[in-house]
Amino acid sequence: MDKINGLPDDLLVKILSYVPTDIAVSTSILSKRWEFLWMWLPNLDYTSRWCRKPGDVGLRDFIHKNLPLHRAPVIESLRFHSNSPDIKPEDIRRWIEIAVSRHVHDLDIDHFSENENIFLSSFFACKSLVTLKLRSVTLRDIPSMDGYGDGFVFNQLEHLTLCVCRGDSPSLLGQLLKDSPNLRILEISVMEDHVDDVGISLDGWNQPSSVPECLLSSLQIFKWPQYLGRPEDRDIAVYILKNARHLKKTTILADRCERFVTQRRMIKELLQALPARIC
């Protein structure tokens, strides 16, 4: 322990960055010096590891108390996965707002929010966002790209993961494609624990009035694990495959138990829908 204590603070923070956030937080009891070292971590991961007891009240209070006081000038990544009813949309909104104010690069949110938007308008002005992963969340009223100086909402976004477990997922996907001109990786999926709860029908896929810039110039990787084969799924997949001019890798897999569509049928349907020049 004496040898470790002889290391400079920045190196200790570097070491802490290699362990889960809850383990890093536990080092605060070691000594006065260690009490706030974890608060310089640039990557914060709040997931089910924190659920020591039923409910997430402890986690909610911990984040409320500590996130506003976090000392890292830039939050490189914030990961939050919890469906506890104790955590409300207004809690998530506050945490995301803090992350945006710290120029967050990677944001990964999995929280079922019924029909209440968990994103404030400031989120759509986040120019630092590189990776966005959304599962179960409600994202409504995305501002028009015309309202921003450079014409795009997420002009740095390169990696988008979107879980299509909600009826409004197709319209959300279309808007995000439109407003992310530099997107390189797109992953559409249904989380394993959501498959049994997914209805067969989604809101109709209304393709953008013009092909999004990311499909014309930047998208290179398209992944769709847990493809369910709903008509809207097929329409979305075909639209992307037809219009993505620079795709290098495409992976589309039926859900592992093939409850909704077999791998064979999926391939046949997609090939039949695509122009011959693409096949």
Sequence and secondary structure as in RCSB ss.txt:
>XXXX:A:sequence
MDKINGLPDDLLVKILSYVPTDIAVSTSILSKRWEFLWMWLPNLDYTSRWCRKPGDVGLRDFIHKNLPLHRAPVI
ESLRFHSNSPDIKPEDIRRWIEIAVSRHVHDLDIDHFSENENIFLSSFFACKSLVTLKLRSVTLRDIPSMDGYGD
GFVFNQLEHLTLCVCRGDSPSLLGQLLKDSPNLRILEISVMEDHVDDVGISLDGWNQPSSVPECLLSSLQIFKWP
QYLGRPEDRDIAVYILKNARHLKKTTILADRCERFVTQRRMIKELLQALPARIC
>XXXX:A:secstr
 HHHHTS HHHHHHHHTTS HHHHHHGGGS TTTTTGGGG SEEEESGGG SSSSSHHHHHHHHHHGGG   SS 
 EEEEE   TTS HHHHHHHHHHHHHTT SEEEEE   TT     GGGGG TT  EEEEES        GGGSTT
S SSTT  EEEEE  STTHHHHHHHHHHT TT  EEEEE  GGGGGG  S        SS  HHHHHT  EEEEE
EE   HHHHHHHHHHHHH TT  EEEEEE TT SS  HHHHHHHHHHHS TTT 
